[in-house]
């Protein structure tokens, strides 16, 4: 438990150094490391700049040597205007040979997946809802899920 807490603090400190970051939130309130089918994670952020292009990423933290190579995830992006976009993602955790593709330290792995890139964002409040579409009642060995929004460094 101490290792998890130390890792989370270190991750937060490192992430706060990113000047292009508009939003970064990570939710790790999974009971017994199980992401229940009906547990939809909701993230809200306010965009104050309409200039430039943005990248939206999903972060998933799981226990090392995960049972599955990918996880079906549904992301609902709700713009300030009320328009909704639903993205169905096969979130890859392992390469074709079965090797973890995430950044693994000890028994914790963090994997990132770009869900939108080179996208313009309106001014105002965005809501992002993240749901696992795993066929079971819960997805095991999940430590947390997060959303990161950054200015696209190459296309400002």
C-alpha beads as a LAMMPS data file, in Angstrom:
LAMMPS data file: protein, C-alpha beads

156 atoms
155 bonds

1 atom types
1 bond types

-500.0 500.0 xlo xhi
-500.0 500.0 ylo yhi
-500.0 500.0 zlo zhi

Masses

1 110.0

Atoms # bond

1 1 1 0.000 0.000 0.000
2 1 1 2.868 2.358 0.816
3 1 1 4.364 1.670 -2.616
4 1 1 1.084 2.586 -4.318
5 1 1 0.817 5.836 -2.352
6 1 1 4.433 6.777 -3.057
7 1 1 3.996 5.978 -6.742
8 1 1 0.829 8.117 -6.936
9 1 1 2.559 11.097 -5.258
10 1 1 5.563 10.821 -7.589
11 1 1 3.287 10.583 -10.628
12 1 1 1.353 13.690 -9.536
13 1 1 4.551 15.688 -9.038
14 1 1 5.924 14.682 -12.438
15 1 1 2.659 15.438 -14.202
16 1 1 2.423 18.915 -12.663
17 1 1 5.601 19.897 -14.555
18 1 1 3.896 19.650 -17.961
19 1 1 3.214 23.239 -19.126
20 1 1 1.041 22.066 -22.041
21 1 1 -1.343 20.254 -19.745
22 1 1 -4.848 21.712 -19.561
23 1 1 -6.402 18.973 -17.407
24 1 1 -5.232 15.869 -15.560
25 1 1 -7.452 13.878 -13.231
26 1 1 -7.045 10.327 -11.986
27 1 1 -9.669 8.349 -10.081
28 1 1 -8.566 5.356 -8.047
29 1 1 -11.589 4.584 -5.902
30 1 1 -12.055 1.001 -7.087
31 1 1 -13.059 -1.328 -4.275
32 1 1 -10.848 -4.446 -4.225
33 1 1 -9.255 -3.273 -7.496
34 1 1 -12.472 -4.080 -9.368
35 1 1 -14.021 -1.705 -11.877
36 1 1 -17.732 -2.507 -11.728
37 1 1 -19.658 -2.560 -15.000
38 1 1 -22.069 0.137 -13.755
39 1 1 -19.292 2.410 -12.363
40 1 1 -19.025 5.208 -14.920
41 1 1 -16.127 7.557 -14.188
42 1 1 -16.972 11.217 -14.840
43 1 1 -14.362 13.915 -15.485
44 1 1 -15.093 17.637 -15.981
45 1 1 -12.757 20.394 -17.066
46 1 1 -13.119 23.982 -18.155
47 1 1 -11.360 25.051 -21.350
48 1 1 -10.554 28.747 -21.344
49 1 1 -8.625 28.922 -24.631
50 1 1 -10.072 28.427 -28.081
51 1 1 -6.695 28.706 -29.819
52 1 1 -4.718 25.673 -30.912
53 1 1 -5.269 21.978 -31.121
54 1 1 -5.510 19.509 -28.262
55 1 1 -4.827 15.868 -27.457
56 1 1 -7.099 13.907 -25.127
57 1 1 -5.628 10.796 -23.511
58 1 1 -6.994 8.067 -21.331
59 1 1 -4.812 6.574 -18.580
60 1 1 -5.377 3.150 -17.087
61 1 1 -3.446 1.749 -14.126
62 1 1 -3.568 -1.971 -13.494
63 1 1 -1.750 -4.741 -11.677
64 1 1 1.197 -6.228 -13.584
65 1 1 0.581 -9.315 -15.752
66 1 1 -3.014 -8.395 -16.503
67 1 1 -5.215 -11.255 -17.709
68 1 1 -6.311 -9.543 -20.933
69 1 1 -4.417 -7.977 -23.859
70 1 1 -7.053 -5.269 -24.339
71 1 1 -10.138 -3.853 -22.681
72 1 1 -13.242 -2.513 -24.428
73 1 1 -13.808 1.050 -23.199
74 1 1 -16.561 3.531 -24.032
75 1 1 -15.800 7.237 -23.781
76 1 1 -18.522 9.877 -24.042
77 1 1 -17.239 13.384 -24.740
78 1 1 -19.804 16.135 -24.049
79 1 1 -18.864 19.594 -25.364
80 1 1 -19.975 22.883 -23.772
81 1 1 -22.581 23.207 -26.538
82 1 1 -24.172 19.925 -25.394
83 1 1 -23.078 17.882 -28.408
84 1 1 -22.063 14.325 -27.525
85 1 1 -19.504 12.104 -29.167
86 1 1 -19.214 8.428 -28.220
87 1 1 -15.870 6.731 -28.818
88 1 1 -15.523 2.945 -28.602
89 1 1 -11.931 2.001 -27.845
90 1 1 -10.099 -1.294 -27.590
91 1 1 -7.607 -0.144 -24.961
92 1 1 -4.463 -2.185 -25.620
93 1 1 -2.454 -3.363 -22.611
94 1 1 -0.145 -5.922 -24.241
95 1 1 1.632 -6.255 -27.564
96 1 1 0.994 -9.254 -29.883
97 1 1 3.694 -11.284 -28.087
98 1 1 1.923 -10.760 -24.721
99 1 1 4.418 -8.248 -23.319
100 1 1 3.077 -5.351 -21.206
101 1 1 3.123 -2.101 -23.233
102 1 1 2.626 0.160 -20.243
103 1 1 5.103 1.826 -17.960
104 1 1 5.449 -0.773 -15.199
105 1 1 7.079 -0.152 -11.829
106 1 1 6.940 -3.073 -9.448
107 1 1 3.485 -4.572 -9.744
108 1 1 1.796 -1.392 -11.071
109 1 1 1.466 -0.581 -14.778
110 1 1 0.281 2.685 -16.334
111 1 1 -0.901 2.632 -19.926
112 1 1 -1.928 5.657 -21.990
113 1 1 -4.168 5.747 -25.040
114 1 1 -4.829 8.789 -27.212
115 1 1 -8.572 9.040 -27.767
116 1 1 -8.612 12.351 -29.689
117 1 1 -5.715 14.175 -31.322
118 1 1 -5.357 17.438 -33.231
119 1 1 -8.805 18.463 -32.084
120 1 1 -10.161 21.945 -31.452
121 1 1 -11.958 22.551 -28.190
122 1 1 -14.647 25.151 -27.554
123 1 1 -14.474 27.468 -24.576
124 1 1 -16.462 26.143 -21.656
125 1 1 -16.974 23.050 -19.554
126 1 1 -16.414 19.590 -21.012
127 1 1 -17.621 16.348 -19.474
128 1 1 -15.918 13.058 -20.241
129 1 1 -17.585 9.815 -19.125
130 1 1 -15.518 6.624 -19.134
131 1 1 -17.121 3.207 -18.885
132 1 1 -15.683 -0.281 -19.225
133 1 1 -17.541 -2.512 -21.664
134 1 1 -15.992 -5.697 -20.291
135 1 1 -18.538 -8.531 -20.586
136 1 1 -18.314 -9.485 -16.888
137 1 1 -19.892 -7.851 -13.837
138 1 1 -16.553 -6.168 -13.089
139 1 1 -13.106 -5.756 -14.594
140 1 1 -10.504 -7.191 -12.179
141 1 1 -7.086 -5.801 -11.167
142 1 1 -7.770 -2.173 -12.085
143 1 1 -6.120 0.457 -9.883
144 1 1 -7.390 3.628 -11.543
145 1 1 -8.466 5.486 -14.644
146 1 1 -7.685 9.041 -15.671
147 1 1 -8.083 11.659 -18.370
148 1 1 -5.360 14.014 -19.580
149 1 1 -5.921 16.972 -21.918
150 1 1 -2.869 18.697 -23.404
151 1 1 -2.186 21.382 -25.952
152 1 1 -0.694 19.763 -29.011
153 1 1 2.940 20.897 -28.765
154 1 1 3.570 20.433 -32.489
155 1 1 0.566 22.381 -33.750
156 1 1 0.043 25.450 -31.591

Bonds

1 1 1 2
2 1 2 3
3 1 3 4
4 1 4 5
5 1 5 6
6 1 6 7
7 1 7 8
8 1 8 9
9 1 9 10
10 1 10 11
11 1 11 12
12 1 12 13
13 1 13 14
14 1 14 15
15 1 15 16
16 1 16 17
17 1 17 18
18 1 18 19
19 1 19 20
20 1 20 21
21 1 21 22
22 1 22 23
23 1 23 24
24 1 24 25
25 1 25 26
26 1 26 27
27 1 27 28
28 1 28 29
29 1 29 30
30 1 30 31
31 1 31 32
32 1 32 33
33 1 33 34
34 1 34 35
35 1 35 36
36 1 36 37
37 1 37 38
38 1 38 39
39 1 39 40
40 1 40 41
41 1 41 42
42 1 42 43
43 1 43 44
44 1 44 45
45 1 45 46
46 1 46 47
47 1 47 48
48 1 48 49
49 1 49 50
50 1 50 51
51 1 51 52
52 1 52 53
53 1 53 54
54 1 54 55
55 1 55 56
56 1 56 57
57 1 57 58
58 1 58 59
59 1 59 60
60 1 60 61
61 1 61 62
62 1 62 63
63 1 63 64
64 1 64 65
65 1 65 66
66 1 66 67
67 1 67 68
68 1 68 69
69 1 69 70
70 1 70 71
71 1 71 72
72 1 72 73
73 1 73 74
74 1 74 75
75 1 75 76
76 1 76 77
77 1 77 78
78 1 78 79
79 1 79 80
80 1 80 81
81 1 81 82
82 1 82 83
83 1 83 84
84 1 84 85
85 1 85 86
86 1 86 87
87 1 87 88
88 1 88 89
89 1 89 90
90 1 90 91
91 1 91 92
92 1 92 93
93 1 93 94
94 1 94 95
95 1 95 96
96 1 96 97
97 1 97 98
98 1 98 99
99 1 99 100
100 1 100 101
101 1 101 102
102 1 102 103
103 1 103 104
104 1 104 105
105 1 105 106
106 1 106 107
107 1 107 108
108 1 108 109
109 1 109 110
110 1 110 111
111 1 111 112
112 1 112 113
113 1 113 114
114 1 114 115
115 1 115 116
116 1 116 117
117 1 117 118
118 1 118 119
119 1 119 120
120 1 120 121
121 1 121 122
122 1 122 123
123 1 123 124
124 1 124 125
125 1 125 126
126 1 126 127
127 1 127 128
128 1 128 129
129 1 129 130
130 1 130 131
131 1 131 132
132 1 132 133
133 1 133 134
134 1 134 135
135 1 135 136
136 1 136 137
137 1 137 138
138 1 138 139
139 1 139 140
140 1 140 141
141 1 141 142
142 1 142 143
143 1 143 144
144 1 144 145
145 1 145 146
146 1 146 147
147 1 147 148
148 1 148 149
149 1 149 150
150 1 150 151
151 1 151 152
152 1 152 153
153 1 153 154
154 1 154 155
155 1 155 156
